[in-house]
Amino acid sequence: MAAPKVKKSEEINYEKLPEIKHMFREPEKRPSQVVSDAFTWLRVGINFGNMPVSPWVIAFHAGLTELLGNTFRVISFKSGTGIIDEVVNKCDSMCGVNYSEFEEC
């Protein structure tokens, strides 16, 4: 007696399939990030005319830029201190410490 004919969709094949090689097109050339940002700000309508020019304004923006730049470098330190703060806060609340009883300086 002959073996029953198995449909191709039900056939189990454990042989190695040929490797699929994808062909990607070359990425388009783009201008640098600085040029892109400059055109974006011009399109959005940045206005330096209304900004006062003083050392304090420049210092503020320099500090803000430095703060945002440092944020990602110190995130591990900040997460560590945050965990410690949460543990201390939990211990204070469990021990019944009431800071409202203390005088303000």
C-alpha positions in Angstrom: 0.0 0.0 0.0 1.3 3.4 -0.9 1.9 6.2 1.6 -0.8 8.8 1.6 0.0 11.9 -0.3 0.9 14.9 2.0 0.0 18.4 1.0 2.9 20.8 0.6 1.5 23.1 3.3 1.4 20.2 5.8 4.8 18.8 4.9 7.5 19.2 7.6 10.9 20.0 6.2 13.9 20.3 8.5 16.4 21.1 5.8 18.4 24.3 5.9 16.8 27.1 3.9 18.9 29.4 1.7 20.1 32.6 3.4 18.0 35.7 2.6 20.2 38.7 1.6 18.5 42.1 1.8 19.5 44.9 -0.6 19.2 48.4 0.9 19.6 51.5 -1.1 22.2 54.0 -0.3 21.1 56.7 2.2 20.5 60.1 0.8 23.1 62.8 1.5 22.0 65.3 4.1 23.4 68.5 5.4 25.0 68.6 8.9 22.8 68.7 12.0 23.8 72.4 12.6 22.6 73.5 9.2 19.3 71.5 9.7 18.8 73.0 13.1 19.4 76.5 11.8 16.9 76.2 9.0 14.4 74.6 11.4 14.7 77.6 13.9 14.3 80.0 11.0 11.2 78.2 9.8 9.7 78.1 13.3 10.4 81.8 13.7 13.1 82.2 16.4 13.4 85.8 17.3 16.6 87.0 18.9 15.5 90.7 18.5 13.3 90.6 21.6 16.0 89.0 23.8 17.9 91.5 26.0 21.6 91.4 25.6 23.3 91.4 28.9 25.8 89.2 30.7 23.1 87.8 32.9 21.0 86.6 30.0 24.1 85.0 28.3 25.1 83.4 31.7 21.5 82.1 32.1 21.4 80.4 28.7 25.0 79.1 29.1 24.0 77.5 32.5 20.8 76.1 31.0 22.7 74.5 28.1 25.3 73.1 30.5 22.5 71.7 32.8 20.8 70.0 29.9 24.1 68.6 28.6 25.1 67.2 32.0 21.7 65.6 32.7 22.4 62.4 30.9 25.9 62.1 32.2 24.9 62.3 35.9 21.6 60.3 35.6 23.2 57.2 37.3 24.3 59.4 40.3 20.9 61.0 40.5 19.1 57.7 40.5 21.4 56.4 43.3 20.7 59.5 45.5 17.0 59.2 44.7 16.9 55.6 46.0 18.7 56.7 49.2 16.3 59.6 49.7 13.3 57.3 49.3 14.7 54.8 51.8 15.5 57.6 54.3 12.0 59.1 53.8 10.4 55.7 54.4 12.4 55.1 57.6 11.5 58.6 58.9 7.8 58.0 58.3 8.0 54.5 60.0 9.8 56.0 63.1 7.2 58.7 63.4 9.4 61.7 62.8 7.3 64.8 62.4 9.3 67.6 60.9 6.5 70.2 61.5 7.4 70.2 65.2 10.8 71.7 64.5 11.3 75.5 64.4 12.1 77.1 61.1 15.5 78.7 60.7 
